[in-house]
Amino acid sequence: MVTLREELNTFRRKLTWRLRLRAVLQAVSIIVVTAFALGWADFQFRPELSLVRYILSIFFWGVLLSTFLFRLVPVWFKKINPVDVAFSIEQCSGRDPGEIAAVVALDQMSVSTGEQSEWQRVLTQRVFEATPQQTPQIRSRGLVVHIVLLALILSISFGFASSTSVIAMTRIAWPQSEQRWPRLTKLVIFNQNQISVSPGSIVSLVGDESTEFQVVDELGAPPEDITLEIRRPSQPLKRIRLRRSHHEKISRDLPPLDVFDFRLIPNSRETTQFRVVGGDDRSMAWITLRREMKPVVQGISCFMTPPEYLGSESSQLENWAGLMTAPVGAKLTFDVVMNRPVVEFEVRSADEKKSSQISLKGTQFSFEIEVTASDEKELTFDIFVRIEQAVATESSMEF
């Protein structure tokens, strides 16, 4: 049967290791916060002067040494007063304050003075030899939360930003090291229409034709190690070093910059992904290159309603070849069938005086044209369609 005296000794050992664990967690937290703050300052300002780097290093090692001497050492060799242990047991077990601590204090006083009366001996023996009603438990919820948060911060720092963390710690801990930060870069990809391509987006190309992409560094002079990375499920990662091709103003929002060109062809059998990295910009999301079937007109029919002055009946033409004759005042209703769904269908005259736009996903579209006296003898209409990924194509017809 466990007595209260044995419970006091066991609880004191648990409390000692709990205080040591808390001191270690606090020390590690102080060191992590200090390293993060100094690493952030070194990353933002990127000092190369030896004096500045030595100041950062001295501050880091000073915090590390102070934490060890004034936080870890005192707690590690500290002996917990039995009265404090008794107060902790009372708090954990729900006893009245002083119920055990008063007897422990009386026993400690008797030990220190070397004198103990009979009533003191009987009282302490009765309390210490008694069986506790319940075994007190140390609450460790705060320590568990502290450990989880600290582990999460460390895993993020060394898991997702391992290279940055290693560079920062190397520069702070060893100011004489030759470690340098990569050049600050902000790489942007433009398509052949000089429209920026968002990282992580899907780029669709019609047919088997290649398309040109251009890369610039918005921060100015690009680094020398700009690399195109291409990956496919059936092939290992391919890296291609890009060369500076020319200097131009590629966007109205940017000044003239050095431009890097490359061309890609979509693969019809598997997905192709690519991105551009360089300098300290190593985290661009992969861009997916997808081959799209070219939208073409599979079938077309025209229902012609002649003007009243002719007194003739309506007629219909389907998939005709060549020009179509229509009298002035006639109303033409066209039905067009595409070979694939499109999200936007537009008919526009060559002189852009007449147009009809339909924003509806589908393969069949209808539009009307009325022939007026002001029209030329021969009219040309262009059909523009747009697929889901904003890739446009066009065809034309004349009558």
TORKOL-4160 file (C-alpha; in steps of 0.2 Angstrom, whole numbers, padded with zeros to 4 digits, m for minus):
399
<pt num="1" X="0000" Y="0000" Z="0000"/>
<pt num="2" X="0007" Y="0017" Z="m0005"/>
<pt num="3" X="0009" Y="0029" Z="0009"/>
<pt num="4" X="0008" Y="0048" Z="0008"/>
<pt num="5" X="0027" Y="0049" Z="0012"/>
<pt num="6" X="0030" Y="0038" Z="m0004"/>
<pt num="7" X="0018" Y="0048" Z="m0014"/>
<pt num="8" X="0027" Y="0064" Z="m0009"/>
<pt num="9" X="0044" Y="0057" Z="m0015"/>
<pt num="10" X="0036" Y="0050" Z="m0031"/>
<pt num="11" X="0027" Y="0067" Z="m0035"/>
<pt num="12" X="0043" Y="0077" Z="m0031"/>
<pt num="13" X="0053" Y="0067" Z="m0044"/>
<pt num="14" X="0039" Y="0069" Z="m0057"/>
<pt num="15" X="0038" Y="0088" Z="m0053"/>
<pt num="16" X="0057" Y="0089" Z="m0055"/>
<pt num="17" X="0057" Y="0082" Z="m0072"/>
<pt num="18" X="0041" Y="0092" Z="m0077"/>
<pt num="19" X="0050" Y="0108" Z="m0073"/>
<pt num="20" X="0066" Y="0102" Z="m0082"/>
<pt num="21" X="0056" Y="0098" Z="m0097"/>
<pt num="22" X="0047" Y="0115" Z="m0097"/>
<pt num="23" X="0064" Y="0124" Z="m0095"/>
<pt num="24" X="0070" Y="0114" Z="m0110"/>
<pt num="25" X="0055" Y="0119" Z="m0120"/>
<pt num="26" X="0056" Y="0137" Z="m0115"/>
<pt num="27" X="0075" Y="0138" Z="m0119"/>
<pt num="28" X="0072" Y="0130" Z="m0136"/>
<pt num="29" X="0058" Y="0142" Z="m0140"/>
<pt num="30" X="0069" Y="0157" Z="m0135"/>
<pt num="31" X="0083" Y="0150" Z="m0147"/>
<pt num="32" X="0071" Y="0147" Z="m0161"/>
<pt num="33" X="0063" Y="0164" Z="m0160"/>
<pt num="34" X="0080" Y="0173" Z="m0159"/>
<pt num="35" X="0086" Y="0163" Z="m0174"/>
<pt num="36" X="0070" Y="0167" Z="m0184"/>
<pt num="37" X="0071" Y="0185" Z="m0180"/>
<pt num="38" X="0090" Y="0186" Z="m0184"/>
<pt num="39" X="0088" Y="0175" Z="m0200"/>
<pt num="40" X="0073" Y="0186" Z="m0206"/>
<pt num="41" X="0084" Y="0202" Z="m0203"/>
<pt num="42" X="0098" Y="0194" Z="m0212"/>
<pt num="43" X="0087" Y="0188" Z="m0227"/>
<pt num="44" X="0079" Y="0205" Z="m0229"/>
<pt num="45" X="0095" Y="0216" Z="m0228"/>
<pt num="46" X="0107" Y="0203" Z="m0234"/>
<pt num="47" X="0122" Y="0212" Z="m0226"/>
<pt num="48" X="0139" Y="0207" Z="m0233"/>
<pt num="49" X="0150" Y="0218" Z="m0221"/>
<pt num="50" X="0159" Y="0208" Z="m0208"/>
<pt num="51" X="0155" Y="0220" Z="m0194"/>
<pt num="52" X="0136" Y="0218" Z="m0196"/>
<pt num="53" X="0137" Y="0199" Z="m0198"/>
<pt num="54" X="0148" Y="0198" Z="m0182"/>
<pt num="55" X="0136" Y="0208" Z="m0173"/>
<pt num="56" X="0122" Y="0197" Z="m0178"/>
<pt num="57" X="0132" Y="0182" Z="m0173"/>
<pt num="58" X="0137" Y="0188" Z="m0156"/>
<pt num="59" X="0119" Y="0192" Z="m0152"/>
<pt num="60" X="0114" Y="0175" Z="m0157"/>
<pt num="61" X="0128" Y="0166" Z="m0147"/>
<pt num="62" X="0125" Y="0178" Z="m0132"/>
<pt num="63" X="0106" Y="0173" Z="m0131"/>
<pt num="64" X="0111" Y="0155" Z="m0133"/>
<pt num="65" X="0124" Y="0155" Z="m0119"/>
<pt num="66" X="0112" Y="0166" Z="m0108"/>
<pt num="67" X="0098" Y="0154" Z="m0110"/>
<pt num="68" X="0109" Y="0139" Z="m0105"/>
<pt num="69" X="0117" Y="0147" Z="m0090"/>
<pt num="70" X="0102" Y="0157" Z="m0083"/>
<pt num="71" X="0087" Y="0146" Z="m0088"/>
<pt num="72" X="0093" Y="0128" Z="m0090"/>
<pt num="73" X="0107" Y="0126" Z="m0077"/>
<pt num="74" X="0097" Y="0133" Z="m0062"/>
<pt num="75" X="0082" Y="0122" Z="m0065"/>
<pt num="76" X="0092" Y="0107" Z="m0069"/>
<pt num="77" X="0101" Y="0107" Z="m0052"/>
<pt num="78" X="0087" Y="0115" Z="m0042"/>
<pt num="79" X="0080" Y="0105" Z="m0027"/>
<pt num="80" X="0062" Y="0107" Z="m0024"/>
<pt num="81" X="0056" Y="0111" Z="m0007"/>
<pt num="82" X="0045" Y="0097" Z="0001"/>
<pt num="83" X="0033" Y="0111" Z="0006"/>
<pt num="84" X="0031" Y="0116" Z="m0012"/>
<pt num="85" X="0028" Y="0098" Z="m0017"/>
<pt num="86" X="0014" Y="0097" Z="m0004"/>
<pt num="87" X="0006" Y="0113" Z="m0010"/>
<pt num="88" X="0006" Y="0105" Z="m0028"/>
<pt num="89" X="m0002" Y="0089" Z="m0022"/>
<pt num="90" X="m0015" Y="0099" Z="m0013"/>
<pt num="91" X="m0019" Y="0109" Z="m0029"/>
<pt num="92" X="m0019" Y="0093" Z="m0040"/>
<pt num="93" X="m0029" Y="0082" Z="m0028"/>
<pt num="94" X="m0042" Y="0096" Z="m0023"/>
<pt num="95" X="m0037" Y="0096" Z="m0005"/>
<pt num="96" X="m0039" Y="0111" Z="0007"/>
<pt num="97" X="m0024" Y="0123" Z="0006"/>
<pt num="98" X="m0012" Y="0118" Z="0020"/>
<pt num="99" X="m0019" Y="0101" Z="0024"/>
<pt num="100" X="m0003" Y="0093" Z="0020"/>
<pt num="101" X="0009" Y="0107" Z="0018"/>
<pt num="102" X="0007" Y="0112" Z="0036"/>
<pt num="103" X="0012" Y="0095" Z="0042"/>
<pt num="104" X="0027" Y="0094" Z="0030"/>
<pt num="105" X="0033" Y="0111" Z="0036"/>
<pt num="106" X="0032" Y="0106" Z="0054"/>
<pt num="107" X="0042" Y="0090" Z="0050"/>
<pt num="108" X="0055" Y="0100" Z="0040"/>
<pt num="109" X="0056" Y="0112" Z="0055"/>
<pt num="110" X="0059" Y="0098" Z="0067"/>
<pt num="111" X="0072" Y="0091" Z="0056"/>
<pt num="112" X="0081" Y="0107" Z="0054"/>
<pt num="113" X="0081" Y="0111" Z="0073"/>
<pt num="114" X="0084" Y="0093" Z="0078"/>
<pt num="115" X="0070" Y="0093" Z="0091"/>
<pt num="116" X="0053" Y="0085" Z="0089"/>
<pt num="117" X="0040" Y="0083" Z="0103"/>
<pt num="118" X="0029" Y="0068" Z="0105"/>
<pt num="119" X="0014" Y="0076" Z="0098"/>
<pt num="120" X="0023" Y="0082" Z="0083"/>
<pt num="121" X="0030" Y="0064" Z="0080"/>
<pt num="122" X="0013" Y="0057" Z="0081"/>
<pt num="123" X="0005" Y="0070" Z="0070"/>
<pt num="124" X="0017" Y="0068" Z="0056"/>
<pt num="125" X="0018" Y="0049" Z="0057"/>
<pt num="126" X="m0001" Y="0048" Z="0056"/>
<pt num="127" X="m0002" Y="0060" Z="0041"/>
<pt num="128" X="0014" Y="0053" Z="0032"/>
<pt num="129" X="0009" Y="0034" Z="0035"/>
<pt num="130" X="m0009" Y="0037" Z="0029"/>
<pt num="131" X="m0015" Y="0031" Z="0012"/>
<pt num="132" X="m0019" Y="0045" Z="0000"/>
<pt num="133" X="m0037" Y="0045" Z="m0005"/>
<pt num="134" X="m0032" Y="0047" Z="m0024"/>
<pt num="135" X="m0016" Y="0048" Z="m0033"/>
<pt num="136" X="m0013" Y="0066" Z="m0039"/>
<pt num="137" X="m0009" Y="0069" Z="m0057"/>
<pt num="138" X="0001" Y="0083" Z="m0064"/>
<pt num="139" X="m0008" Y="0092" Z="m0078"/>
<pt num="140" X="0002" Y="0092" Z="m0094"/>
<pt num="141" X="m0010" Y="0100" Z="m0106"/>
<pt num="142" X="0000" Y="0116" Z="m0108"/>
<pt num="143" X="0016" Y="0106" Z="m0111"/>
<pt num="144" X="0008" Y="0095" Z="m0124"/>
<pt num="145" X="0002" Y="0111" Z="m0133"/>
<pt num="146" X="0019" Y="0119" Z="m0132"/>
<pt num="147" X="0028" Y="0103" Z="m0139"/>
<pt num="148" X="0016" Y="0102" Z="m0153"/>
<pt num="149" X="0017" Y="0120" Z="m0158"/>
<pt num="150" X="0036" Y="0120" Z="m0157"/>
<pt num="151" X="0037" Y="0104" Z="m0167"/>
<pt num="152" X="0026" Y="0112" Z="m0180"/>
<pt num="153" X="0036" Y="0127" Z="m0182"/>
<pt num="154" X="0052" Y="0117" Z="m0183"/>
<pt num="155" X="0045" Y="0106" Z="m0196"/>
<pt num="156" X="0039" Y="0120" Z="m0207"/>
<pt num="157" X="0056" Y="0129" Z="m0205"/>
<pt num="158" X="0066" Y="0114" Z="m0210"/>
<pt num="159" X="0054" Y="0105" Z="m0221"/>
<pt num="160" X="0046" Y="0118" Z="m0232"/>
<pt num="161" X="0060" Y="0131" Z="m0231"/>
<pt num="162" X="0075" Y="0120" Z="m0228"/>
<pt num="163" X="0087" Y="0129" Z="m0240"/>
<pt num="164" X="0083" Y="0146" Z="m0233"/>
<pt num="165" X="0084" Y="0140" Z="m0215"/>
<pt num="166" X="0101" Y="0132" Z="m0218"/>
<pt num="167" X="0108" Y="0148" Z="m0227"/>
<pt num="168" X="0101" Y="0159" Z="m0213"/>
<pt num="169" X="0108" Y="0148" Z="m0199"/>
<pt num="170" X="0125" Y="0146" Z="m0207"/>
<pt num="171" X="0127" Y="0165" Z="m0210"/>
<pt num="172" X="0122" Y="0169" Z="m0192"/>
<pt num="173" X="0132" Y="0155" Z="m0183"/>
<pt num="174" X="0148" Y="0157" Z="m0193"/>
<pt num="175" X="0150" Y="0175" Z="m0199"/>
<pt num="176" X="0166" Y="0170" Z="m0208"/>
<pt num="177" X="0158" Y="0158" Z="m0219"/>
<pt num="178" X="0157" Y="0161" Z="m0238"/>
<pt num="179" X="0138" Y="0157" Z="m0238"/>
<pt num="180" X="0129" Y="0170" Z="m0249"/>
<pt num="181" X="0110" Y="0173" Z="m0252"/>
<pt num="182" X="0104" Y="0170" Z="m0269"/>
<pt num="183" X="0100" Y="0185" Z="m0279"/>
<pt num="184" X="0082" Y="0192" Z="m0276"/>
<pt num="185" X="0071" Y="0188" Z="m0291"/>
<pt num="186" X="0053" Y="0189" Z="m0296"/>
<pt num="187" X="0051" Y="0178" Z="m0312"/>
<pt num="188" X="0036" Y="0181" Z="m0323"/>
<pt num="189" X="0031" Y="0171" Z="m0339"/>
<pt num="190" X="0022" Y="0178" Z="m0353"/>
<pt num="191" X="0014" Y="0169" Z="m0368"/>
<pt num="192" X="0016" Y="0174" Z="m0386"/>
<pt num="193" X="0002" Y="0186" Z="m0384"/>
<pt num="194" X="0012" Y="0195" Z="m0371"/>
<pt num="195" X="m0001" Y="0190" Z="m0357"/>
<pt num="196" X="0006" Y="0184" Z="m0341"/>
<pt num="197" X="0004" Y="0166" Z="m0336"/>
<pt num="198" X="m0001" Y="0163" Z="m0318"/>
<pt num="199" X="0009" Y="0150" Z="m0309"/>
<pt num="200" X="m0001" Y="0134" Z="m0306"/>
<pt num="201" X="m0013" Y="0138" Z="m0320"/>
<pt num="202" X="m0017" Y="0127" Z="m0336"/>
<pt num="203" X="m0011" Y="0133" Z="m0353"/>
<pt num="204" X="m0021" Y="0125" Z="m0367"/>
<pt num="205" X="m0014" Y="0125" Z="m0385"/>
<pt num="206" X="m0024" Y="0121" Z="m0400"/>
<pt num="207" X="m0017" Y="0106" Z="m0411"/>
<pt num="208" X="0001" Y="0101" Z="m0412"/>
<pt num="209" X="0009" Y="0118" Z="m0415"/>
<pt num="210" X="0022" Y="0124" Z="m0403"/>
<pt num="211" X="0020" Y="0140" Z="m0394"/>
<pt num="212" X="0033" Y="0153" Z="m0387"/>
<pt num="213" X="0035" Y="0159" Z="m0370"/>
<pt num="214" X="0045" Y="0173" Z="m0363"/>
<pt num="215" X="0052" Y="0175" Z="m0346"/>
<pt num="216" X="0057" Y="0191" Z="m0337"/>
<pt num="217" X="0063" Y="0196" Z="m0320"/>
<pt num="218" X="0052" Y="0210" Z="m0313"/>
<pt num="219" X="0066" Y="0216" Z="m0301"/>
<pt num="220" X="0078" Y="0221" Z="m0315"/>
<pt num="221" X="0094" Y="0212" Z="m0320"/>
<pt num="222" X="0090" Y="0193" Z="m0320"/>
<pt num="223" X="0102" Y="0180" Z="m0312"/>
<pt num="224" X="0113" Y="0169" Z="m0323"/>
<pt num="225" X="0105" Y="0153" Z="m0317"/>
<pt num="226" X="0087" Y="0154" Z="m0325"/>
<pt num="227" X="0082" Y="0137" Z="m0328"/>
<pt num="228" X="0067" Y="0129" Z="m0337"/>
<pt num="229" X="0060" Y="0113" Z="m0328"/>
<pt num="230" X="0049" Y="0101" Z="m0337"/>
<pt num="231" X="0041" Y="0085" Z="m0330"/>
<pt num="232" X="0031" Y="0071" Z="m0337"/>
<pt num="233" X="0024" Y="0056" Z="m0329"/>
<pt num="234" X="0035" Y="0044" Z="m0340"/>
<pt num="235" X="0051" Y="0054" Z="m0340"/>
<pt num="236" X="0063" Y="0061" Z="m0327"/>
<pt num="237" X="0064" Y="0079" Z="m0323"/>
<pt num="238" X="0072" Y="0089" Z="m0337"/>
<pt num="239" X="0081" Y="0105" Z="m0333"/>
<pt num="240" X="0086" Y="0117" Z="m0347"/>
<pt num="241" X="0097" Y="0132" Z="m0344"/>
<pt num="242" X="0089" Y="0147" Z="m0353"/>
<pt num="243" X="0099" Y="0161" Z="m0362"/>
<pt num="244" X="0096" Y="0179" Z="m0363"/>
<pt num="245" X="0089" Y="0183" Z="m0380"/>
<pt num="246" X="0085" Y="0201" Z="m0381"/>
<pt num="247" X="0080" Y="0217" Z="m0372"/>
<pt num="248" X="0063" Y="0224" Z="m0374"/>
<pt num="249" X="0047" Y="0231" Z="m0366"/>
<pt num="250" X="0037" Y="0216" Z="m0365"/>
<pt num="251" X="0023" Y="0224" Z="m0355"/>
<pt num="252" X="0016" Y="0242" Z="m0353"/>
<pt num="253" X="0017" Y="0240" Z="m0334"/>
<pt num="254" X="0035" Y="0235" Z="m0334"/>
<pt num="255" X="0051" Y="0244" Z="m0340"/>
<pt num="256" X="0062" Y="0237" Z="m0354"/>
<pt num="257" X="0069" Y="0221" Z="m0347"/>
<pt num="258" X="0080" Y="0206" Z="m0352"/>
<pt num="259" X="0070" Y="0193" Z="m0360"/>
<pt num="260" X="0072" Y="0174" Z="m0360"/>
<pt num="261" X="0063" Y="0164" Z="m0374"/>
<pt num="262" X="0058" Y="0146" Z="m0375"/>
<pt num="263" X="0045" Y="0135" Z="m0385"/>
<pt num="264" X="0035" Y="0120" Z="m0380"/>
<pt num="265" X="0024" Y="0108" Z="m0389"/>
<pt num="266" X="0010" Y="0099" Z="m0380"/>
<pt num="267" X="0010" Y="0080" Z="m0378"/>
<pt num="268" X="m0006" Y="0072" Z="m0384"/>
<pt num="269" X="m0002" Y="0056" Z="m0374"/>
<pt num="270" X="0002" Y="0063" Z="m0357"/>
<pt num="271" X="0002" Y="0079" Z="m0346"/>
<pt num="272" X="0017" Y="0091" Z="m0347"/>
<pt num="273" X="0021" Y="0103" Z="m0333"/>
<pt num="274" X="0034" Y="0116" Z="m0333"/>
<pt num="275" X="0040" Y="0131" Z="m0323"/>
<pt num="276" X="0055" Y="0143" Z="m0322"/>
<pt num="277" X="0066" Y="0145" Z="m0307"/>
<pt num="278" X="0082" Y="0155" Z="m0304"/>
<pt num="279" X="0090" Y="0165" Z="m0291"/>
<pt num="280" X="0080" Y="0164" Z="m0274"/>
<pt num="281" X="0064" Y="0161" Z="m0284"/>
<pt num="282" X="0063" Y="0142" Z="m0282"/>
<pt num="283" X="0045" Y="0139" Z="m0278"/>
<pt num="284" X="0035" Y="0144" Z="m0293"/>
<pt num="285" X="0020" Y="0132" Z="m0295"/>
<pt num="286" X="0020" Y="0120" Z="m0309"/>
<pt num="287" X="0010" Y="0126" Z="m0325"/>
<pt num="288" X="0001" Y="0112" Z="m0334"/>
<pt num="289" X="0002" Y="0112" Z="m0353"/>
<pt num="290" X="m0013" Y="0104" Z="m0361"/>
<pt num="291" X="m0016" Y="0100" Z="m0380"/>
<pt num="292" X="m0034" Y="0105" Z="m0385"/>
<pt num="293" X="m0043" Y="0098" Z="m0401"/>
<pt num="294" X="m0045" Y="0112" Z="m0413"/>
<pt num="295" X="m0063" Y="0118" Z="m0415"/>
<pt num="296" X="m0069" Y="0118" Z="m0432"/>
<pt num="297" X="m0086" Y="0119" Z="m0440"/>
<pt num="298" X="m0093" Y="0102" Z="m0444"/>
<pt num="299" X="m0109" Y="0107" Z="m0452"/>
<pt num="300" X="m0119" Y="0123" Z="m0457"/>
<pt num="301" X="m0136" Y="0127" Z="m0463"/>
<pt num="302" X="m0145" Y="0143" Z="m0468"/>
<pt num="303" X="m0164" Y="0146" Z="m0468"/>
<pt num="304" X="m0167" Y="0161" Z="m0480"/>
<pt num="305" X="m0183" Y="0171" Z="m0478"/>
<pt num="306" X="m0185" Y="0182" Z="m0494"/>
<pt num="307" X="m0192" Y="0199" Z="m0493"/>
<pt num="308" X="m0211" Y="0202" Z="m0497"/>
<pt num="309" X="m0208" Y="0211" Z="m0513"/>
<pt num="310" X="m0201" Y="0195" Z="m0521"/>
<pt num="311" X="m0216" Y="0185" Z="m0516"/>
<pt num="312" X="m0206" Y="0169" Z="m0516"/>
<pt num="313" X="m0205" Y="0155" Z="m0503"/>
<pt num="314" X="m0192" Y="0152" Z="m0490"/>
<pt num="315" X="m0177" Y="0140" Z="m0494"/>
<pt num="316" X="m0164" Y="0131" Z="m0484"/>
<pt num="317" X="m0146" Y="0127" Z="m0489"/>
<pt num="318" X="m0135" Y="0115" Z="m0480"/>
<pt num="319" X="m0116" Y="0113" Z="m0481"/>
<pt num="320" X="m0115" Y="0122" Z="m0497"/>
<pt num="321" X="m0098" Y="0127" Z="m0506"/>
<pt num="322" X="m0094" Y="0144" Z="m0513"/>
<pt num="323" X="m0104" Y="0160" Z="m0512"/>
<pt num="324" X="m0122" Y="0161" Z="m0507"/>
<pt num="325" X="m0134" Y="0174" Z="m0516"/>
<pt num="326" X="m0146" Y="0183" Z="m0505"/>
<pt num="327" X="m0157" Y="0198" Z="m0510"/>
<pt num="328" X="m0158" Y="0214" Z="m0501"/>
<pt num="329" X="m0171" Y="0213" Z="m0487"/>
<pt num="330" X="m0168" Y="0194" Z="m0484"/>
<pt num="331" X="m0167" Y="0187" Z="m0467"/>
<pt num="332" X="m0154" Y="0173" Z="m0465"/>
<pt num="333" X="m0154" Y="0161" Z="m0450"/>
<pt num="334" X="m0138" Y="0151" Z="m0448"/>
<pt num="335" X="m0137" Y="0135" Z="m0438"/>
<pt num="336" X="m0118" Y="0130" Z="m0435"/>
<pt num="337" X="m0112" Y="0113" Z="m0427"/>
<pt num="338" X="m0095" Y="0113" Z="m0420"/>
<pt num="339" X="m0084" Y="0097" Z="m0418"/>
<pt num="340" X="m0081" Y="0101" Z="m0399"/>
<pt num="341" X="m0090" Y="0111" Z="m0385"/>
<pt num="342" X="m0085" Y="0130" Z="m0384"/>
<pt num="343" X="m0090" Y="0143" Z="m0372"/>
<pt num="344" X="m0091" Y="0158" Z="m0383"/>
<pt num="345" X="m0097" Y="0159" Z="m0401"/>
<pt num="346" X="m0095" Y="0176" Z="m0411"/>
<pt num="347" X="m0100" Y="0181" Z="m0428"/>
<pt num="348" X="m0092" Y="0197" Z="m0435"/>
<pt num="349" X="m0092" Y="0205" Z="m0452"/>
<pt num="350" X="m0075" Y="0209" Z="m0459"/>
<pt num="351" X="m0079" Y="0228" Z="m0458"/>
<pt num="352" X="m0085" Y="0225" Z="m0440"/>
<pt num="353" X="m0101" Y="0234" Z="m0443"/>
<pt num="354" X="m0111" Y="0218" Z="m0439"/>
<pt num="355" X="m0108" Y="0206" Z="m0425"/>
<pt num="356" X="m0117" Y="0193" Z="m0415"/>
<pt num="357" X="m0110" Y="0185" Z="m0399"/>
<pt num="358" X="m0116" Y="0170" Z="m0389"/>
<pt num="359" X="m0109" Y="0166" Z="m0372"/>
<pt num="360" X="m0116" Y="0148" Z="m0370"/>
<pt num="361" X="m0106" Y="0132" Z="m0368"/>
<pt num="362" X="m0111" Y="0120" Z="m0382"/>
<pt num="363" X="m0108" Y="0113" Z="m0399"/>
<pt num="364" X="m0124" Y="0120" Z="m0409"/>
<pt num="365" X="m0126" Y="0139" Z="m0411"/>
<pt num="366" X="m0139" Y="0150" Z="m0421"/>
<pt num="367" X="m0137" Y="0168" Z="m0427"/>
<pt num="368" X="m0147" Y="0179" Z="m0439"/>
<pt num="369" X="m0141" Y="0191" Z="m0452"/>
<pt num="370" X="m0152" Y="0204" Z="m0462"/>
<pt num="371" X="m0146" Y="0209" Z="m0479"/>
<pt num="372" X="m0149" Y="0228" Z="m0481"/>
<pt num="373" X="m0147" Y="0240" Z="m0496"/>
<pt num="374" X="m0131" Y="0248" Z="m0488"/>
<pt num="375" X="m0122" Y="0231" Z="m0488"/>
<pt num="376" X="m0108" Y="0229" Z="m0501"/>
<pt num="377" X="m0111" Y="0216" Z="m0515"/>
<pt num="378" X="m0100" Y="0204" Z="m0506"/>
<pt num="379" X="m0100" Y="0202" Z="m0487"/>
<pt num="380" X="m0087" Y="0192" Z="m0477"/>
<pt num="381" X="m0091" Y="0186" Z="m0459"/>
<pt num="382" X="m0079" Y="0178" Z="m0447"/>
<pt num="383" X="m0083" Y="0165" Z="m0434"/>
<pt num="384" X="m0073" Y="0167" Z="m0418"/>
<pt num="385" X="m0075" Y="0153" Z="m0405"/>
<pt num="386" X="m0067" Y="0152" Z="m0387"/>
<pt num="387" X="m0064" Y="0136" Z="m0378"/>
<pt num="388" X="m0064" Y="0134" Z="m0359"/>
<pt num="389" X="m0045" Y="0139" Z="m0356"/>
<pt num="390" X="m0047" Y="0155" Z="m0366"/>
<pt num="391" X="m0039" Y="0149" Z="m0382"/>
<pt num="392" X="m0047" Y="0157" Z="m0397"/>
<pt num="393" X="m0048" Y="0152" Z="m0415"/>
<pt num="394" X="m0057" Y="0158" Z="m0430"/>
<pt num="395" X="m0064" Y="0154" Z="m0447"/>
<pt num="396" X="m0073" Y="0164" Z="m0461"/>
<pt num="397" X="m0086" Y="0162" Z="m0474"/>
<pt num="398" X="m0092" Y="0173" Z="m0488"/>
<pt num="399" X="m0108" Y="0177" Z="m0497"/>
